[in-house]
Amino acid sequence: MANSATPADDSRYRFHLLNVIDLSHKYGEHNPTAMAYRIPSDDKLAEAVFVVMYRNQQVVSQKEMASLVLKELEKDGEEYRVSGERIRRIAVNKDLAQLNIDYKEADGELPETCPVCRNSLTSVKNATLDGGTIEIMRKCTRCPFSVGAVNRTPGRYTFIRKKR
């Protein structure tokens, strides 16, 4: 005699059905946990940095700058995510703000690229008494970062409105 129970009554079938539904969410058919935020383009981010610097003569930390830029970006109703480092690099590389850097001592070798804006560092050399040359410091080609015989790392950034 055949079992008269329907597949919906069978607990093994319901368990399998629930697993298939869970997998469909995982593979994007309907994903309620999809990213609820956006990452702004460089141009949109540069525009927000420009507006923030237009409204503020000085922003005293990277964290405060990131907060102000995020508020400006979210005025259009979208939620954005962006790191303070990316905001700093856009501000420096697109010449939107002047940057003052407070340093702290660091261990290790001198950097080859700038830790502030990721541009190259140029070597500043001096002649010695015996006719040779010695590197006395490295300077960034784009921002005010420099490092001498003692390795230093940026500790705090202050963003200042550029005079236009």
N, C-alpha and C positions, 0 to 999 in steps of 0.2 A: 504494500500500500504506500502510495507516494505521500510525502510530507505536504500538508496543505498550507504551511506557513509561507507568507510572502517574503521576498528578500529583505524588505524593510523591517520585518519582525526579527530577522536573524541578527544577533548581536555582532557576529563576525563581519557581516556585510556592512553594518552601520559603522563599525570601527574602520574598515577599509575605506568607506565613503568619506569619513572625516579626515583620514590621512590624505586622500586625493585632494580634497578641498584645501587642506593646509599646504600641500605642495604647490597647488595652483597659485596661492598667494606668494609663495617663495620664488616662483619663476616668472613673476611679473604679469600674470593674467589680470589680477586685481590685487594691488599691493597698497593697503591702507597705510603702511609705514614707509612709503616712498619718501625721498628727500623733500622735506617741507621747506627747504631754504634754497637759495640760489647763490652762485658765486659771481660777483660782478665782473664785467669786462674791465680791462685796463683803462679804457676811455671813460667809462661810467665812474670808476673809482677815482680817476684824476679829476673829473668834474666835481665830485663830492669833496675831495681834498681842497680844491680851489675855493669852493663855497665856504668850507670850514675856516680856511685861512683868511678869507675875505671878512668873515664875521669876528674872528679872534686875532688880535695882534700877536699873541703868543700862546702856545699850548705847552705846558710844562712837563709832560711825560708822553711816552708812546701809548700807554694804556688809556690816558685821557683822549689822545688823538683818535685812537681806534673807536672809542665810545662815541665821540662826536661825529666821526665819519659814518659809523653804522646808523646813528640817528638820522643823518642826512639821507643816506641811501634808502632807509625804510619809510621815508615820507611818501613814496609812491605806492605804499600798501604791500609791498613784497618784503619777505624776510630774507636777509642776506647774511652770509658768513664771510669774514675776511680776517686775516691775521694782521697783527700790528707790524710785523716785519714787512709784509707786502705793501701796506700803506706807507711805511717809511721809505721803501725802495721807490715806489711810484712818486712820492713827494720829492725825493732827491733827484731821481733820473729825469723827471719831466720838469725840473726846476720850478716847482710850485711853492717851496718853502726853503728858508735858510735853516740849517741844522747846527745846533750847538751840542757838543758831546762832552759829558763828564765821564772820565775814565776810572777804571780800577785795575790794579795789577793782576797779571795773569801768568800762569806757568806755561811752559812749552816753547815751541819755536815761533819765530815771527811768521805772520800769515803771508801767503802769496797773493791772495785776493782780499779785497776790502770786506770786512764783516758787516759793514753798514749798508753798502749799496751793491756789493758783488762785482764791482769793476776792478780793473787791475791796479796794482800798487807800483809806483815808480821808485827806483832806488836813488837816494841822494848820497853821493860819494864825496869824499874829501881826500886831498893829496896828503900823503905822509911825508915825514922828513927824509926818509930813505928813497923817495921817488915812486913809491907804490900808491895804490888807492885803497880806501877802506869805506865800507858802507856805514854811514852814520844814522840813517833813518830811512823809512819807507813812507811815501805819501800817496794818498788816493788821487787818481786823476779827475775824479768827479765831485767828491764830497770833502769835508774838512778832516777826515780821519788821517791820523799819522801815528807812527810808532817808531820809537828810537831803539837804543841798546836794551832798554828794559821793556819787556813785552807788556803791553797794556791792552785791555779790552774795553769796549764801550759799556758804560754802566747805566747812564741815563741820557735820554735825548730830550732836547727842547726845540720845538718847532717855532720859528719866527716868521712872520709875514714878510715877504720880499717887497721891497719898494719897487713900484712899477713906473 
